[in-house]
Amino acid sequence: QKEVEQNSGPLSVPEGAIASLNCTYSDRVSQSFFWYRQYSGKSPELIMSIYSNGDKEDGRFTAQLNKASQYVSLLIRDSQPSDSATYLCAALDSNYQLIWGAGTKLIIKP
Amino acid sequence: SAVISQKPSRDICQRGTSLTIQCQVDSQVTMMFWYRQQPGQSLTLIATANQGSEATYESGFVIDKFPISRPNLTFSTLTVSNMSPEDSSIYLCSVEVSGQSSYEQYFGPGTRLTVT
């Protein structure tokens, strides 16, 4: 099992709907998790970090961490075409290095 | 967060030559990282650069091919040596900043390298 796994997509969501992006992780990574957004041709941009079990909200974004099931999710409410990007899930390992998922391509259809 | 700049933003180089990429951050940081990202792929860590010590390279990357300098807490360079077309990629530097409960990494804009 890879340490951080994501479905590569593409995930197609109609404008205005909720986009749900998921990521699972192995025991080897720590309990610090990050969601990055990467537009085509651009560098990754940190949009959410989560360390505690439960939900963390920031504007239209909600990160969810479930340690028992070893998954972390990112919900995007009221999806906009500008949210179309690749979303990368990352987790810190015991050496404080980021372990990256493959990324999920999200397409918001007008 | 941190404001990070990279130079050059892109370059086209001939095989066998070398290119040095610069990374400048607007605040002092302990940890800097160099990544490579192939088209359509996720990020691959090349090395970690701490100021005042030798860079730590990941499996598959060696100092002779990717020498790194870290002369102070705001600057680092990565050199891609004796380039081949397989080195064509986006090279990204990132810095580690203390967040609320953990460390967070922020990225520079990247350097798009094409080797012909």
Interface residues (C-beta under 8 A of the other chain):
Chain A: S32 F34 K42 S43 P44 E45 L46 S49 Y51 S52 L88 A90 L92 Y96 Q97 L98 W100 G101 A102 G103
Chain B: S1 Q41 S42 L43 L45 T48 I90 L92 E96 G99 Q100 S101 S102 Y103 E104 Q105 Y106 F107 G108 P109 G110
